[in-house]
């Protein structure tokens, strides 16, 4: 799986994991705006929301329920965050 994550996706995923640590949940829930702020603080710069959909297609995120805010906010669960070390390399 790590070979499938380009350097930008790895940074986005690390920001997801870092934000996920703020929740006491087996599969933390994130959305673009939360992760984008964390990503900017950690690495500088932003990323396009479609990059979270790419992480979903790769199986490290899963869509969580319906969207909110009139369909403008999409939530994702981090799949098996305890096994995420394999993606950090």
C-alpha positions as CSV (number, residue, x, y, z in Angstrom):
1,X,0.0,0.0,0.0
2,X,2.8,2.5,0.8
3,X,4.0,2.3,-2.7
4,X,0.6,3.5,-3.9
5,X,0.8,6.7,-1.8
6,X,2.7,9.5,-3.5
7,X,4.6,11.9,-1.2
8,X,1.7,14.4,-1.1
9,X,-0.8,11.6,-0.2
10,X,1.5,10.4,2.5
11,X,1.6,13.9,4.0
12,X,-2.2,14.2,3.8
13,X,-2.6,10.8,5.4
14,X,-0.2,11.8,8.2
15,X,-2.3,14.9,8.8
16,X,-5.4,12.7,8.9
17,X,-3.8,10.4,11.5
18,X,-2.6,13.3,13.5
19,X,-6.1,14.9,13.6
20,X,-7.5,11.4,14.4
21,X,-5.4,11.3,17.6
22,X,-7.7,14.0,19.0
23,X,-10.6,11.5,19.1
24,X,-10.9,8.6,21.5
25,X,-12.4,6.3,18.8
26,X,-11.3,3.1,17.1
27,X,-11.9,4.6,13.7
28,X,-11.7,8.4,14.0
29,X,-13.8,10.6,11.8
30,X,-12.3,13.4,9.7
31,X,-13.4,15.9,7.1
32,X,-11.5,18.0,4.6
33,X,-11.5,21.3,6.6
34,X,-10.3,19.7,9.8
35,X,-7.4,17.9,8.0
36,X,-6.6,20.8,5.8
37,X,-5.9,23.0,8.8
38,X,-3.7,20.2,10.4
39,X,-1.9,19.7,7.1
40,X,-1.1,23.4,6.7
41,X,0.2,23.5,10.3
42,X,2.4,20.4,9.8
43,X,3.6,20.8,6.2
44,X,2.5,24.3,5.0
45,X,0.3,24.6,2.0
46,X,-3.1,23.0,1.2
47,X,-4.4,20.2,-0.9
48,X,-7.6,19.6,-3.0
49,X,-10.5,17.8,-1.3
50,X,-10.4,15.1,-4.0
51,X,-7.2,13.8,-2.5
52,X,-9.3,12.5,0.4
53,X,-11.3,10.5,-2.1
54,X,-8.1,9.1,-3.5
55,X,-7.2,7.9,0.0
56,X,-10.7,6.4,0.2
57,X,-10.1,4.5,-3.1
58,X,-6.8,3.2,-1.7
59,X,-8.7,1.8,1.3
60,X,-7.2,3.9,4.1
61,X,-10.3,6.1,4.5
62,X,-14.0,5.1,4.3
63,X,-17.0,7.4,3.7
64,X,-18.8,7.9,7.0
65,X,-22.5,8.4,6.7
66,X,-24.1,11.1,4.6
67,X,-22.7,14.5,3.8
68,X,-23.8,17.6,5.7
69,X,-23.9,21.3,5.2
70,X,-26.0,20.9,2.2
71,X,-23.8,18.2,0.7
72,X,-20.7,20.4,1.0
73,X,-18.9,18.5,3.8
74,X,-18.0,14.8,3.4
75,X,-16.9,12.8,6.4
76,X,-14.5,9.9,6.4
77,X,-13.4,7.3,8.9
78,X,-9.8,6.4,9.2
79,X,-9.6,2.6,8.6
80,X,-7.4,0.7,11.2
81,X,-5.5,3.7,12.4
82,X,-3.4,1.4,14.7
83,X,-2.1,-0.3,11.6
84,X,-1.2,3.0,9.9
85,X,2.6,2.6,10.6
86,X,2.9,0.7,7.4
87,X,1.7,3.8,5.5
88,X,4.1,6.2,7.2
89,X,7.2,4.8,5.6
